[in-house]
Amino acid sequence: MIALSLAEIAEIVGGQSHDIPDPAAIVSGPVVIDSREVEQGSLFAAFAGERVDGHDYAQRAVEAGAAAVLAARPVGVPAIVVDDVVAALGALARAVVGRLGTTVVALTGSAGKTSTKDLIAQLLERKGPTVYPAGNLNNEIGLPLTALRATEDTRHLVLEMGARYIGDIRYLTGLVPPRVGLVLNVGTAHIGEFGGREQIAQAKGEMVESLPEDGVAVLNADDPLVRAMSSRTKARVLLFGEAAEADVRGEKVRLTDDGRPAFQLHTPTGCSDVTMRLYGEHHVSNALAAAAVAHELGLSADEIAEGLSEAGTLSRWRMEVTERPDGVTFVNDAYNANPESMKAALRALAAMGKGRRTWAVLGHMAELGDASLAEHDAVGRLAVRLNVSKLVAVGGREASWLQLGAYNEGSWGEESVHVSDAQAAVDLLRSELRPGDVVLVKASRSVGLEQVAMALLENASEGEVADR
């Protein structure tokens, strides 16, 4: 964060100073919400959560070097006290970014946000210092925390924006207004809250409505609901996708023998070939979206193609591919799941597993509302159509719908199994994996299926897998 005095921060957030001996003291470190991450000169924002109240850690934060605490009540150490810590954090982010000359890029979509954000960041870093969120800090707390990491030398600030309700993105763009706004797709994530894809499109379109006249709306030409958002913005529109009319376009799309996407990138300034390090054809759309943003911000077609071909995964548990010494390959995509990303991951598994035995270890997809049964059934059926060797459905009722879909599609017997939890899945795989197998692990975050991949990767070094 740029250096600000405690007095300046108090004025920005409309707070009252308590137990501050020197209002001119400077906050020179990052703004953090975990006392274990405090550095000298930090500002510690205390939130009262369901299980932990940050105010209880205020003294520990100051002892660790925090200049002060942003709090909802006096805490006995230097503090700026406000009515609403979330609102104050947002106000501080708005003020700090407003003082900088950085270009703000914001993106949203039902699927692929974090992977695309990682690609954009890796491309823009070629042009100068770029700040972007670790993981998917995309809500009213995570977004300001990311924005507050920007400093005077930050050239690009990349922000991911999530939404569970109408108005969420409008709020976030009000905190840190973007000049470049990207909408990836409109799918079925959080459809239980929204009620339908049209309502999701209404929410996602708040991104382009926020853009200034000299801004740029980057829209998916292959998604009709996204493409229609061009009528909701004053900004110039830049289309990406595989459609012929896309400004930034992918042609001759294919997968390599090991499941990596390759395509010919076309931009208004030239064309160049891309072969990605990431796995799965769904990354083509993500890459074209990132390419469109990079083109807008001055990268040539060759620079973009080189960057996309070199880009890796920056966020954990998103198509994270690891091969064990015995040749078993794990694809850990367990951070989250929705119908679109689940189907994309299954297709990637099928491409990677040609000539090998494939396992889909899947858990439930949350927040689908009345569509939950149909969507879980469809994923189970797709596993059969893609000739996945074995489906392991992990968890409760929704997981049983995955297995039922597979059974009804292909009359599967031993090819599918329903187990109660992650440990049961670990026990099953430990006894049945063979060298050369490919295992996909994916579910909504609450299921915790990353434990399956982590446990079996650790076990590999202990020689617990039989040579079958």
LINMOSUL-V986212 format. One record per pair of residues at least 6 apart in sequence whose C-alpha atoms are under 7 Angstrom apart, sorted by the first residue. I is the first residue (numbers start at 0). GAP is how many residues later the second one is. Records with the same first field share a line. If there is no record, write none. Layout:
I=GAP  GAP
This chain:
0=27  28  29  147  148  149  150
1=26  149  150
2=23  24  25
3=22  23
4=18  19  20  21  22
5=17  18  19  20  21
6=16  17
9=6  7  70
11=79  80
12=75  78  79
13=68
14=65  66  67
15=64  65  66
16=62  63  64
17=56  60  61  62
18=57  58  59  60
19=58  59
26=14  15  16  40
27=13  14
28=10  11  12  13
29=12  13  119
30=11  12  13  14  114  117
31=6  11  12  13
32=11  12  13
34=22  25  26
37=23  26  27  28
38=25  26  27
39=25  26
40=24  25  26
41=23  24  25
42=23  24  25  26  27
43=17  22  24  25  26
44=24  25  26
45=8  9  23  24  25
46=6  7  8  38
47=6
54=16  20
57=11  17
58=18
61=6
67=10  11
68=9  10  11
69=9  10  11  15
70=8  9  10  11  14
71=9  10  11  12  13
72=8
73=7
85=55
88=55
89=54  85
90=84
92=51  54  55  82
93=81  82
95=52
96=50
99=52
101=52  53  54  55
102=52  53  54  76
103=52  53  54  74  75  76
104=52  53  54  73  74  75  76
105=52  53  54  55  72  74  75  76
106=6  52  53  54  74  75  76
107=52  53  54  74  75  76  96
108=74  75  76  77  95
109=75  76  77  78  79
110=74  229  230
111=174
112=47
113=21  22
115=170  171  174
116=43
117=196
118=168  171  192
119=170  174
120=9  11  37
121=189
122=171  181  184
123=6  170
127=27
128=24  25  26  27
129=24  25  26  27
130=18  19  23  25  26  27
131=14  25  26  27
132=13  26
133=181
134=180
135=24
136=6
137=22  23  24
138=22  23
139=32
142=16
160=8
161=7
162=6
163=26  29
164=28  29
165=37
166=36
168=34  35  37  38
169=36  37
172=34  37
177=33
178=32  33  36  37
179=35  36  37
180=26  27  30  35  36  37
181=35  36  37
182=35  36  37  43
183=35  36
184=35  38  41
185=11  14  15  39  40
186=10  153
187=9  151
188=149  179
189=177  178
190=6  176  177  178
191=175  176  177  178
192=174
193=6
200=24
204=24
207=9  24  25
208=23  24
210=22  23  24
211=22  23
212=21  22
213=21
214=20  21
215=19  20  21  22
216=18  19  20  21
217=19  20  21
218=7  8  19  20  21
219=6  7  19  20  21
220=6  18  19  20  22  25
221=19  20  21
229=7
237=9
238=7  8  9
239=6  7  8  9  48  49  52
240=7  8  9  44  47
241=7  8  9
246=20  21
247=18  19  40  44
248=16  17  18  39
249=13  14  15  16  38
250=12  13  14
251=11  12
252=9  10
253=7  8  9
254=6  7  26
255=6
257=93  94
258=20  21  89  92  93
259=16  17  18  19  20
260=14  15  18  19  20  23
261=12  13  14
262=10  11  12
263=7  8  9  10
264=6  7  8  9
265=6
266=34
268=31  32
269=31
270=30
271=29  30  33
272=32
273=31  34  35
274=34
275=32  33  34
276=32  33  34  35
277=34
278=69
279=65  68
280=67
281=62
286=21
290=13
293=10
316=15  16  17  18
317=14  15  16  17
318=12  13  14
319=11  12  13
320=8  9  10  11
321=7  8  9
322=6  7
323=133  136
325=109
326=108  109
327=107  108  109  110
328=107  108  109  110
329=108  109  110  123
330=108  109  110
331=108  109  110  118  121
332=108  109
333=107  108  109  110  111  115  116
334=109  110
335=107  108  109
336=28  105  106  107
337=27
338=36
342=36
345=37
348=91
349=36  38
352=85
355=80  81
356=32  80  81
357=30  31  32  79  80  81
358=29  30  31  32  79  80  81
359=30  31  32  79  80  81
360=30  31  32  79  80  81
361=30  31  32  79  80  81
362=30  31  32  36  79  80  81  84
363=34  35  79  80
364=78  79
365=78
372=28
375=22  25  26
376=24  25  27  28
377=27
378=23
379=22  23  25  26
380=24  25  28
382=23
383=22  25  26
388=26
389=25  26
390=24  25  26
391=24  25  26
392=6  7  9  10  24  25  26
393=24  25  26  27  28  31
394=24  25  26
395=24
399=18
402=13  14  15
405=6
418=6
421=27  29  30
424=27
425=26  30
429=35
432=32
433=33  34
434=32
440=8  12
441=7
442=6
